[in-house]
Amino acid sequence: MATAAPLNRTDALAVPWTDAVRFIRQLSHDLRNHLNAIELQSAYISECEATVETKAEIDRLRKMLSGFFDFAKTLDRTR
């Protein structure tokens, strides 16, 4: 049976906090681009769709996207 290697904190990669924050901001930006496209497409489908159930689901999706956009804006404000 193999045993786990002892935890040696000196082997850990050291990433400056500012680099980690910059990476998260860039990731957030990339996600927002794709989610913005989803939001636009869902708005279009909502206009074309006639069933009440589908419109309700699209509205729910758009509210979730709006919540994410609000959160992502808080990341931008911390610069």
mmCIF file of the C-alpha atoms, coordinates in Angstrom:
data_MODEL
# 
_entry.id   MODEL 
# 
loop_
_atom_site.group_PDB 
_atom_site.id 
_atom_site.type_symbol 
_atom_site.label_atom_id 
_atom_site.label_alt_id 
_atom_site.label_comp_id 
_atom_site.label_asym_id 
_atom_site.label_entity_id 
_atom_site.label_seq_id 
_atom_site.pdbx_PDB_ins_code 
_atom_site.Cartn_x 
_atom_site.Cartn_y 
_atom_site.Cartn_z 
_atom_site.occupancy 
_atom_site.B_iso_or_equiv 
_atom_site.pdbx_formal_charge 
_atom_site.auth_seq_id 
_atom_site.auth_comp_id 
_atom_site.auth_asym_id 
_atom_site.auth_atom_id 
_atom_site.pdbx_PDB_model_num 
ATOM 1  C CA . MET A 1 1  ? 0.000   0.000  0.000   1.00 0.00 ? 1  MET A CA 1 
ATOM 2  C CA . ALA A 1 2  ? 1.378   3.372  -0.993  1.00 0.00 ? 2  ALA A CA 1 
ATOM 3  C CA . THR A 1 3  ? 1.517   6.075  1.606   1.00 0.00 ? 3  THR A CA 1 
ATOM 4  C CA . ALA A 1 4  ? 0.905   9.736  0.947   1.00 0.00 ? 4  ALA A CA 1 
ATOM 5  C CA . ALA A 1 5  ? 3.924   11.964 0.755   1.00 0.00 ? 5  ALA A CA 1 
ATOM 6  C CA . PRO A 1 6  ? 4.366   14.120 3.835   1.00 0.00 ? 6  PRO A CA 1 
ATOM 7  C CA . LEU A 1 7  ? 2.998   17.613 3.513   1.00 0.00 ? 7  LEU A CA 1 
ATOM 8  C CA . ASN A 1 8  ? 5.907   19.960 2.990   1.00 0.00 ? 8  ASN A CA 1 
ATOM 9  C CA . ARG A 1 9  ? 4.787   23.550 2.699   1.00 0.00 ? 9  ARG A CA 1 
ATOM 10 C CA . THR A 1 10 ? 8.108   24.607 1.190   1.00 0.00 ? 10 THR A CA 1 
ATOM 11 C CA . ASP A 1 11 ? 7.167   22.641 -1.956  1.00 0.00 ? 11 ASP A CA 1 
ATOM 12 C CA . ALA A 1 12 ? 4.016   24.700 -2.527  1.00 0.00 ? 12 ALA A CA 1 
ATOM 13 C CA . LEU A 1 13 ? 3.960   27.183 -5.379  1.00 0.00 ? 13 LEU A CA 1 
ATOM 14 C CA . ALA A 1 14 ? 3.979   30.750 -4.197  1.00 0.00 ? 14 ALA A CA 1 
ATOM 15 C CA . VAL A 1 15 ? 1.653   32.952 -6.234  1.00 0.00 ? 15 VAL A CA 1 
ATOM 16 C CA . PRO A 1 16 ? 1.457   36.618 -5.295  1.00 0.00 ? 16 PRO A CA 1 
ATOM 17 C CA . TRP A 1 17 ? -2.020  37.647 -4.180  1.00 0.00 ? 17 TRP A CA 1 
ATOM 18 C CA . THR A 1 18 ? -2.179  40.387 -6.825  1.00 0.00 ? 18 THR A CA 1 
ATOM 19 C CA . ASP A 1 19 ? -1.578  37.813 -9.576  1.00 0.00 ? 19 ASP A CA 1 
ATOM 20 C CA . ALA A 1 20 ? -4.328  35.580 -8.227  1.00 0.00 ? 20 ALA A CA 1 
ATOM 21 C CA . VAL A 1 21 ? -6.766  38.504 -8.123  1.00 0.00 ? 21 VAL A CA 1 
ATOM 22 C CA . ARG A 1 22 ? -5.804  39.532 -11.664 1.00 0.00 ? 22 ARG A CA 1 
ATOM 23 C CA . PHE A 1 23 ? -6.417  35.956 -12.852 1.00 0.00 ? 23 PHE A CA 1 
ATOM 24 C CA . ILE A 1 24 ? -9.862  35.855 -11.194 1.00 0.00 ? 24 ILE A CA 1 
ATOM 25 C CA . ARG A 1 25 ? -10.796 39.205 -12.739 1.00 0.00 ? 25 ARG A CA 1 
ATOM 26 C CA . GLN A 1 26 ? -9.792  37.989 -16.207 1.00 0.00 ? 26 GLN A CA 1 
ATOM 27 C CA . LEU A 1 27 ? -11.717 34.760 -15.717 1.00 0.00 ? 27 LEU A CA 1 
ATOM 28 C CA . SER A 1 28 ? -14.750 36.766 -14.612 1.00 0.00 ? 28 SER A CA 1 
ATOM 29 C CA . HIS A 1 29 ? -14.459 38.934 -17.725 1.00 0.00 ? 29 HIS A CA 1 
ATOM 30 C CA . ASP A 1 30 ? -14.284 35.889 -20.003 1.00 0.00 ? 30 ASP A CA 1 
ATOM 31 C CA . LEU A 1 31 ? -17.316 34.314 -18.325 1.00 0.00 ? 31 LEU A CA 1 
ATOM 32 C CA . ARG A 1 32 ? -19.298 37.527 -18.628 1.00 0.00 ? 32 ARG A CA 1 
ATOM 33 C CA . ASN A 1 33 ? -18.740 37.608 -22.399 1.00 0.00 ? 33 ASN A CA 1 
ATOM 34 C CA . HIS A 1 34 ? -20.309 34.174 -22.820 1.00 0.00 ? 34 HIS A CA 1 
ATOM 35 C CA . LEU A 1 35 ? -23.053 34.818 -20.302 1.00 0.00 ? 35 LEU A CA 1 
ATOM 36 C CA . ASN A 1 36 ? -23.908 38.102 -22.002 1.00 0.00 ? 36 ASN A CA 1 
ATOM 37 C CA . ALA A 1 37 ? -24.408 36.172 -25.244 1.00 0.00 ? 37 ALA A CA 1 
ATOM 38 C CA . ILE A 1 38 ? -26.711 33.754 -23.395 1.00 0.00 ? 38 ILE A CA 1 
ATOM 39 C CA . GLU A 1 39 ? -28.667 36.689 -21.982 1.00 0.00 ? 39 GLU A CA 1 
ATOM 40 C CA . LEU A 1 40 ? -29.123 38.231 -25.428 1.00 0.00 ? 40 LEU A CA 1 
ATOM 41 C CA . GLN A 1 41 ? -30.213 34.935 -26.964 1.00 0.00 ? 41 GLN A CA 1 
ATOM 42 C CA . SER A 1 42 ? -32.635 34.250 -24.142 1.00 0.00 ? 42 SER A CA 1 
ATOM 43 C CA . ALA A 1 43 ? -34.183 37.699 -24.611 1.00 0.00 ? 43 ALA A CA 1 
ATOM 44 C CA . TYR A 1 44 ? -34.675 36.935 -28.301 1.00 0.00 ? 44 TYR A CA 1 
ATOM 45 C CA . ILE A 1 45 ? -36.179 33.498 -27.595 1.00 0.00 ? 45 ILE A CA 1 
ATOM 46 C CA . SER A 1 46 ? -38.467 35.019 -24.988 1.00 0.00 ? 46 SER A CA 1 
ATOM 47 C CA . GLU A 1 47 ? -39.840 37.404 -27.607 1.00 0.00 ? 47 GLU A CA 1 
ATOM 48 C CA . CYS A 1 48 ? -40.430 34.542 -30.088 1.00 0.00 ? 48 CYS A CA 1 
ATOM 49 C CA . GLU A 1 49 ? -41.751 31.922 -27.678 1.00 0.00 ? 49 GLU A CA 1 
ATOM 50 C CA . ALA A 1 50 ? -45.488 31.700 -27.074 1.00 0.00 ? 50 ALA A CA 1 
ATOM 51 C CA . THR A 1 51 ? -45.858 29.273 -24.156 1.00 0.00 ? 51 THR A CA 1 
ATOM 52 C CA . VAL A 1 52 ? -46.162 30.671 -20.669 1.00 0.00 ? 52 VAL A CA 1 
ATOM 53 C CA . GLU A 1 53 ? -44.035 27.898 -19.140 1.00 0.00 ? 53 GLU A CA 1 
ATOM 54 C CA . THR A 1 54 ? -41.099 28.502 -21.478 1.00 0.00 ? 54 THR A CA 1 
ATOM 55 C CA . LYS A 1 55 ? -41.268 32.254 -20.948 1.00 0.00 ? 55 LYS A CA 1 
ATOM 56 C CA . ALA A 1 56 ? -41.222 31.679 -17.187 1.00 0.00 ? 56 ALA A CA 1 
ATOM 57 C CA . GLU A 1 57 ? -38.117 29.491 -17.465 1.00 0.00 ? 57 GLU A CA 1 
ATOM 58 C CA . ILE A 1 58 ? -36.366 32.039 -19.669 1.00 0.00 ? 58 ILE A CA 1 
ATOM 59 C CA . ASP A 1 59 ? -37.215 34.788 -17.184 1.00 0.00 ? 59 ASP A CA 1 
ATOM 60 C CA . ARG A 1 60 ? -35.767 32.626 -14.394 1.00 0.00 ? 60 ARG A CA 1 
ATOM 61 C CA . LEU A 1 61 ? -32.576 32.121 -16.423 1.00 0.00 ? 61 LEU A CA 1 
ATOM 62 C CA . ARG A 1 62 ? -32.290 35.862 -17.059 1.00 0.00 ? 62 ARG A CA 1 
ATOM 63 C CA . LYS A 1 63 ? -32.680 36.600 -13.338 1.00 0.00 ? 63 LYS A CA 1 
ATOM 64 C CA . MET A 1 64 ? -29.884 34.157 -12.523 1.00 0.00 ? 64 MET A CA 1 
ATOM 65 C CA . LEU A 1 65 ? -27.667 35.794 -15.136 1.00 0.00 ? 65 LEU A CA 1 
ATOM 66 C CA . SER A 1 66 ? -28.480 39.209 -13.726 1.00 0.00 ? 66 SER A CA 1 
ATOM 67 C CA . GLY A 1 67 ? -27.392 38.025 -10.276 1.00 0.00 ? 67 GLY A CA 1 
ATOM 68 C CA . PHE A 1 68 ? -24.085 36.831 -11.673 1.00 0.00 ? 68 PHE A CA 1 
ATOM 69 C CA . PHE A 1 69 ? -23.528 40.103 -13.533 1.00 0.00 ? 69 PHE A CA 1 
ATOM 70 C CA . ASP A 1 70 ? -24.145 42.031 -10.318 1.00 0.00 ? 70 ASP A CA 1 
ATOM 71 C CA . PHE A 1 71 ? -21.603 39.861 -8.514  1.00 0.00 ? 71 PHE A CA 1 
ATOM 72 C CA . ALA A 1 72 ? -19.059 40.251 -11.324 1.00 0.00 ? 72 ALA A CA 1 
ATOM 73 C CA . LYS A 1 73 ? -19.429 44.029 -11.138 1.00 0.00 ? 73 LYS A CA 1 
ATOM 74 C CA . THR A 1 74 ? -18.320 43.886 -7.499  1.00 0.00 ? 74 THR A CA 1 
ATOM 75 C CA . LEU A 1 75 ? -15.080 42.264 -8.660  1.00 0.00 ? 75 LEU A CA 1 
ATOM 76 C CA . ASP A 1 76 ? -14.473 45.159 -11.047 1.00 0.00 ? 76 ASP A CA 1 
ATOM 77 C CA . ARG A 1 77 ? -15.058 47.713 -8.294  1.00 0.00 ? 77 ARG A CA 1 
ATOM 78 C CA . THR A 1 78 ? -12.273 46.244 -6.153  1.00 0.00 ? 78 THR A CA 1 
ATOM 79 C CA . ARG A 1 79 ? -9.533  47.362 -8.570  1.00 0.00 ? 79 ARG A CA 1 
# 
